[in-house]
Amino acid sequence: MSFTFSPGAFRGPHAHVGHYRSVTGKVFDWQITRQLLAYLKPYRRQMIEGMLLMLMGAGIALLVPYLIKTAIDEHIARGNLRGLSLLATITLVAYVLDFLAGWRRRWLLNSVGNGVLRTMRSQLFSHYQVLSMRYYDINGSGSLISRMLSDVGVINELLSQGLINMISDFVVLLTTIGVMLAINARLALLTFLVLPPMTVATLIFAGKARVAYRRTREKVSILTGRLAEDLGAMRVIQAFSEEDRTSEEFDDVNRENRDARIAAVVLSSIFTPTMEIFSMLAICLILWFGGRAVTAGAVTIGVVVAFLSYTSRLFQPILDLSMIFNTWQAAMAGGERILEVLNQEPDIQDAPDAIELPPVRGHVVFDHVDFSYAPNVPVLKDVSFEVLPGQTVALVGPTGAGKTTITNVLSRFYEISGGTVTIDGYDIRQVTIKSLRQQLGVVPQEPFLFQGSIAYNIAFGRPDASREEIIAAAKAANAHEFIEQLPNGYDTEILENSANLSLGQRQLICLARVILAAPRVLILDEATSNVDLRTEGLIQDAMETLMFGRTSIVIAHRLATVRRAHTILVIDGGEIVERGTHEELLANKGVYAHLYETQFLSSESLPDYVPAS
């Protein structure tokens, strides 16, 4: 007799869960369980049908040994071939019904499982999108990915199959005990002698296994994060010829993951033979005492044969329940991590009385604004400035001065801790986030394009745009010419990391995207990477087109940009230390004059670009 054991049954097939910041440590957490069970509500009919089919299979499993007992005692021993044929037919029909019920049950539960997977992952991804940037500053991508893939998988294993299997195993266990007691109480009690030590061994194993498999999930989360980081940094790794060192570091993480998995597998390899020993011990007791009872005429051979069959069916549910118990523990831990995200209130959300921001002219005012990423570590200190509609303000200053933070709080990626930010007199905290950001156009320093067609990327901010509007935006951004030269033009698929486009081409497409969105306020972080002179000229021309007539706040890295600005704000240590025009600030011979001499003059790679008239 053999028991089936698989790590998948124990942990669920997706039990590669990420790093745990906290685990309840409870065998049963009703609050987590209640929230997880809610995902099964749309599938109540399928779950009830699956449970009935499971009970039907359990009933057949109990019936067959009794049929065998009857066949031996009532028909084989008496030479009743007609009755034997009838029992054989009944047994065959029972197995066919069990096969059909099992097929239907597996199909139902798989459909439920896939539905729950889709729902949970969609809900989790939707919630990821409303969480603020502060959340992503704290949580690594490896942990977030593992929650989406691994944690959801192990929860699905419990919800779609574990619960029904648990109920079925309890029913099989209790009814098997009842049937065995009804057939022969003395043999049944002899069989049950092995249950106490078997239960103790199972509980000891469950505790150790829970720790072991939790560690494997932690290591997989770390491995996932490291892999995502290294793949994203492959260009840097190869540029510095650090493939060997990076491989060694990855191998260290991979080795820790392997060791954790081996430790878990060792536990399971010890547990299964231990259960086999208890099972064989029970069989030996039945053979010895049952055989003696047969020779004494106290029981029939059919009873002993039935008991041997029932014994195997008695211990399998116990083993299954121990596996489900640990699957439950994994699901509790995974559920805690997922619900930690889903129950996380976004730092940035609409005020209860928030209104839609009407079309604005672009009058931006920062009034005594303070901001901190961490408590008691101010990043912006009493920042005040005004940008009139259509004006351009250039933000300059050393790295870490707070320039990017100013643009981040204007977009409400972070919430200010003091002061107010208004657009056309509307406090940005009193308007809906969507209506605010729809009137802001953001051009990041590092151009980002999605995998998809060029047309899709240009129309990302306006998915309802026509092809003619997309082409017009590309022409305004000086991107149309190179796009038309690509094999599929605007339908050319962009590869991962935009590998089939140059840096300059990516910048032009990003500018086209913002031009098509037609924002009233522009937030632009100039790229610091150098491109060829012709492409630089095209980019400068596209920026002129984009900024014309719009309120623009630019983190400036080029001399041409700061010279065109109506006002230059010099940021240092989170404060505005100087403000004025290019000529005024040079005449002051202060911080800006120093930056001009050390940064702009030394980094300007081409003369100020003047678009052709």
SVG drawing of the C-alpha trace seen along z (x, -y; Angstrom):
<svg xmlns="http://www.w3.org/2000/svg" viewBox="-27 -92 61 115">
<polyline fill="none" stroke="black" stroke-width="0.4" points="0.0,0.0 1.3,-3.5 0.4,-7.0 0.5,-9.8 2.4,-12.9 3.4,-15.9 4.7,-19.3 2.0,-20.7 -0.7,-19.1 1.0,-20.4 1.8,-23.9 -0.3,-24.5 1.2,-24.5 2.1,-28.2 3.5,-28.3 6.4,-30.6 5.5,-33.4 7.5,-36.5 9.1,-38.0 7.0,-38.3 7.1,-41.4 4.6,-39.9 2.8,-36.7 -0.2,-36.2 1.2,-32.9 -2.4,-31.7 -3.6,-28.3 -6.9,-30.0 -7.5,-33.7 -11.2,-34.3 -10.8,-37.8 -8.4,-36.7 -10.5,-33.6 -13.8,-35.6 -12.3,-38.0 -10.8,-35.2 -14.0,-33.2 -15.8,-36.2 -14.0,-35.4 -16.1,-32.1 -19.5,-33.8 -19.9,-34.1 -19.1,-30.3 -21.5,-29.0 -23.4,-26.7 -20.1,-25.2 -18.8,-24.7 -22.0,-23.0 -22.0,-20.7 -18.3,-20.0 -18.9,-19.2 -21.8,-16.8 -19.7,-15.1 -16.9,-14.8 -19.2,-13.2 -20.5,-10.9 -16.9,-9.7 -16.4,-9.3 -19.5,-7.2 -18.4,-4.9 -15.0,-4.6 -16.7,-3.3 -19.1,-1.1 -16.5,0.9 -14.7,2.6 -18.1,3.7 -19.1,5.1 -15.8,7.1 -16.6,8.4 -20.0,9.4 -18.7,11.1 -16.2,13.2 -18.5,14.1 -21.8,14.5 -21.0,15.6 -17.4,16.9 -17.5,19.0 -20.9,20.5 -20.2,20.8 -23.0,18.4 -21.8,17.2 -25.0,15.4 -24.8,13.2 -21.1,12.7 -21.8,11.5 -24.3,9.1 -21.9,7.7 -19.1,7.5 -21.5,5.5 -22.5,3.2 -18.8,2.6 -18.0,1.8 -20.9,-0.7 -19.7,-2.2 -16.2,-2.7 -17.6,-4.2 -19.8,-6.6 -16.7,-7.5 -14.7,-8.2 -17.4,-10.4 -18.0,-12.2 -14.2,-12.8 -13.9,-14.2 -16.8,-16.6 -15.6,-17.6 -12.1,-18.4 -13.5,-20.3 -15.7,-22.4 -13.0,-23.1 -10.4,-24.0 -12.9,-26.5 -13.6,-27.9 -9.8,-28.1 -9.1,-30.0 -12.0,-32.4 -10.7,-33.1 -7.1,-33.6 -8.3,-36.1 -10.5,-38.0 -7.8,-38.2 -5.0,-39.2 -7.2,-41.8 -8.3,-43.3 -4.7,-43.3 -3.3,-45.0 -6.1,-47.6 -5.2,-48.4 -1.5,-48.6 -2.4,-51.4 -4.1,-53.6 -1.4,-53.2 0.9,-56.2 4.5,-56.5 5.4,-56.4 4.2,-52.7 6.5,-51.8 9.4,-53.6 9.1,-51.1 8.1,-47.9 10.4,-46.2 9.1,-44.8 10.1,-41.2 7.7,-41.2 4.9,-42.8 5.3,-40.3 5.3,-37.4 2.1,-38.5 0.5,-38.8 1.7,-35.3 2.6,-33.1 0.5,-34.2 -2.6,-34.4 -1.8,-30.9 -1.6,-29.2 -4.8,-31.0 -6.6,-29.7 -5.4,-26.2 -7.0,-26.4 -10.3,-28.1 -10.9,-26.0 -9.9,-22.6 -8.5,-22.6 -11.8,-23.4 -13.8,-20.8 -11.1,-18.2 -11.0,-19.0 -14.7,-18.5 -14.5,-15.3 -11.6,-14.0 -13.4,-14.7 -16.5,-12.9 -14.5,-9.9 -12.5,-9.7 -15.6,-9.8 -17.7,-7.5 -14.8,-5.0 -14.4,-4.9 -18.2,-4.4 -18.3,-1.6 -15.3,0.2 -16.9,0.0 -20.2,1.3 -18.5,4.3 -16.2,5.3 -15.6,3.0 -12.7,5.1 -10.7,5.0 -11.5,1.3 -10.2,0.4 -7.0,2.4 -6.6,0.4 -7.2,-2.9 -4.2,-2.2 -1.9,-3.7 -3.9,-7.0 -2.5,-8.8 1.2,-8.4 0.3,-9.2 -1.5,-12.4 1.5,-13.5 3.9,-12.8 1.7,-14.8 1.5,-17.8 5.2,-17.8 5.8,-17.6 3.2,-20.3 4.9,-22.8 8.4,-22.2 7.0,-22.1 5.2,-25.4 8.5,-27.1 10.4,-25.3 8.0,-26.2 7.6,-29.8 11.3,-30.1 11.1,-28.8 8.5,-31.5 10.7,-34.2 13.7,-33.0 11.7,-32.8 10.6,-36.4 14.2,-37.5 15.2,-35.5 12.3,-37.1 13.4,-40.6 17.0,-40.0 16.2,-38.5 13.9,-41.4 16.7,-43.9 19.5,-42.1 17.4,-41.7 16.5,-45.4 20.2,-46.3 21.7,-44.0 23.0,-46.9 24.9,-48.2 26.2,-44.8 27.6,-44.2 28.9,-47.7 31.1,-47.2 31.9,-43.6 30.6,-42.5 28.8,-39.4 30.9,-37.1 30.5,-39.0 26.7,-39.4 26.4,-35.7 28.2,-34.9 25.9,-37.2 22.8,-35.7 24.1,-32.2 24.4,-33.0 20.7,-34.0 19.8,-31.0 21.8,-28.7 19.9,-29.9 16.6,-29.3 17.8,-25.7 18.9,-25.0 15.5,-26.2 13.7,-24.0 15.9,-21.0 15.2,-21.4 11.5,-21.4 11.7,-18.3 13.8,-16.5 10.9,-17.0 8.4,-15.6 10.6,-12.7 10.8,-11.8 7.1,-12.3 5.7,-10.1 7.7,-6.9 6.7,-7.6 3.1,-7.5 3.8,-4.3 5.2,-2.8 2.1,-3.6 -0.1,-2.2 1.9,1.0 1.8,1.4 -2.0,1.2 -2.1,3.7 0.1,6.1 -2.2,5.8 -5.2,6.6 -3.5,9.6 -2.3,11.0 -5.4,10.5 -7.8,10.8 -6.1,14.0 -6.4,15.5 -10.0,14.5 -10.7,16.2 -9.1,19.4 -11.1,19.2 -14.3,18.7 -14.9,15.3 -14.8,13.3 -15.0,14.1 -12.2,13.7 -14.3,11.0 -14.3,8.9 -10.5,9.1 -10.1,8.2 -12.6,5.3 -10.6,4.1 -7.4,4.1 -9.0,1.9 -10.7,-0.4 -7.3,-0.8 -5.7,-2.3 -8.7,-4.5 -8.6,-5.6 -5.0,-6.8 -5.1,-8.6 -7.6,-11.3 -5.4,-11.8 -2.4,-12.4 -4.5,-14.6 -5.7,-16.7 -2.2,-17.3 -1.3,-18.5 -4.4,-20.7 -3.6,-22.1 -0.2,-23.3 -1.8,-24.6 -4.1,-26.5 -1.2,-27.9 0.4,-29.0 -2.9,-30.5 -3.2,-32.4 0.3,-33.8 -0.3,-34.6 -3.7,-36.0 -2.3,-38.3 0.2,-39.6 -2.4,-40.2 -5.0,-41.7 -2.3,-43.9 -2.2,-45.4 -5.9,-45.4 -6.7,-46.9 -4.0,-49.5 -5.6,-52.9 -3.8,-55.0 -1.9,-57.9 -3.2,-60.0 -6.9,-59.9 -9.8,-62.2 -11.2,-64.3 -14.8,-63.5 -16.0,-66.7 -13.5,-66.8 -14.7,-68.5 -13.8,-68.0 -11.1,-70.5 -12.5,-72.6 -10.3,-73.4 -7.6,-75.7 -5.4,-78.5 -2.4,-77.2 -1.9,-79.7 0.2,-77.6 1.0,-78.9 3.1,-77.2 2.4,-78.9 4.7,-78.1 4.9,-74.4 6.7,-72.0 7.2,-68.3 9.1,-65.3 9.5,-61.8 10.3,-60.6 9.3,-62.2 11.5,-65.0 13.5,-65.0 12.3,-68.0 12.9,-67.9 11.0,-71.1 11.0,-74.0 8.7,-77.0 8.7,-76.9 6.7,-79.7 6.5,-80.7 4.0,-81.7 3.8,-80.7 1.5,-82.7 -0.5,-81.1 1.8,-80.4 5.0,-81.1 8.0,-78.8 9.8,-78.3 13.2,-76.5 14.2,-74.7 18.0,-74.4 20.2,-73.3 22.5,-70.5 21.4,-66.9 19.1,-66.1 18.1,-69.8 14.4,-69.1 13.7,-69.9 12.0,-66.6 10.0,-66.7 8.5,-70.0 7.1,-68.4 6.0,-65.3 3.9,-67.2 2.3,-69.3 1.2,-66.0 0.1,-64.8 2.3,-61.7 3.0,-62.7 1.0,-64.8 2.5,-68.0 2.8,-68.4 2.3,-72.1 1.2,-75.0 -0.9,-74.9 -0.5,-74.2 -3.2,-75.8 -3.9,-75.8 -6.2,-78.7 -7.0,-79.1 -8.1,-75.5 -6.3,-73.7 -5.1,-70.5 -6.1,-68.6 -9.7,-69.6 -10.1,-68.4 -10.2,-64.8 -6.8,-63.3 -8.0,-62.2 -9.2,-65.6 -6.0,-67.2 -3.6,-64.8 -5.6,-65.0 -4.6,-68.6 -0.9,-67.9 1.6,-66.7 4.6,-64.9 7.8,-64.3 10.2,-62.2 13.9,-62.4 14.2,-58.8 11.7,-58.3 9.5,-55.2 7.6,-53.3 5.3,-50.4 5.5,-47.2 3.0,-47.7 2.8,-49.7 4.2,-53.2 0.7,-54.4 -0.4,-52.9 2.3,-54.7 1.6,-58.1 -2.1,-57.7 -1.5,-56.4 -2.9,-59.5 -5.7,-59.7 -6.7,-56.2 -9.7,-57.5 -7.4,-59.6 -7.8,-58.9 -4.9,-57.9 -4.8,-61.4 -4.5,-63.0 -1.7,-60.6 0.2,-61.4 -0.3,-65.1 1.2,-64.8 4.1,-62.9 4.7,-65.5 4.6,-68.3 7.2,-66.3 9.5,-65.8 8.9,-62.0 6.9,-61.3 9.9,-61.1 11.7,-58.3 8.5,-56.5 7.6,-56.3 11.0,-54.8 10.3,-51.9 9.2,-48.5 5.6,-48.9 5.4,-52.6 3.1,-53.5 2.2,-49.8 5.8,-48.9 5.9,-47.0 8.2,-48.4 10.3,-45.7 11.0,-45.4 13.1,-48.3 12.5,-49.9 15.5,-47.9 14.6,-48.7 14.6,-52.4 17.4,-54.9 17.3,-57.2 16.5,-60.2 13.6,-58.4 12.2,-57.4 12.3,-61.0 10.5,-62.2 7.8,-59.7 7.3,-60.7 7.0,-64.3 4.5,-63.3 2.5,-61.5 2.3,-64.7 1.5,-66.9 -1.5,-64.7 -2.7,-64.7 -2.7,-68.6 -2.3,-69.4 -2.6,-72.9 0.4,-72.6 3.6,-70.9 6.1,-69.2 9.3,-68.4 12.5,-66.8 15.1,-67.3 17.1,-64.3 20.7,-64.5 21.8,-61.9 23.6,-63.2 22.2,-62.5 23.5,-63.5 23.3,-67.1 20.6,-66.6 18.4,-64.7 19.1,-67.3 17.9,-69.9 14.7,-68.0 14.1,-67.5 14.6,-71.2 12.2,-72.1 9.6,-69.6 10.0,-71.1 9.4,-74.6 6.2,-73.3 5.1,-71.5 5.8,-74.4 4.3,-77.2 1.3,-78.7 1.5,-76.3 2.5,-76.8 5.7,-74.9 7.8,-73.8 11.1,-72.4 13.9,-70.8 16.5,-72.3 19.8,-70.7 20.5,-72.7 21.6,-76.3 19.1,-76.9 16.2,-76.0 17.2,-78.2 17.7,-81.2 14.2,-80.8 12.6,-80.6 10.6,-83.6 11.8,-82.8 14.6,-80.6 14.3,-79.1 17.5,-78.0 16.8,-75.2 19.3,-74.2 18.6,-72.1 14.9,-72.1 14.7,-75.9 14.5,-78.6 17.7,-80.4 17.6,-82.6 15.1,-83.5 15.1,-85.7 16.0,-85.7 19.2,-84.3 20.8,-87.7 19.7,-88.9 21.0,-85.8 24.4,-86.0 24.7,-89.6 24.1,-88.5 27.2,-86.3 25.5,-83.8 24.6,-80.1 23.3,-80.3 26.4,-82.0 28.4,-79.2 26.1,-76.5 26.3,-78.3 30.1,-78.2 30.5,-74.7 27.4,-72.9 25.8,-74.5 28.9,-75.8 30.7,-72.5 27.8,-70.3 26.4,-72.2 27.3,-70.1 26.0,-72.3 25.2,-76.0 21.8,-77.2 19.4,-75.8 17.2,-78.3 14.4,-76.7 14.3,-77.7 11.7,-80.4"/>
</svg>
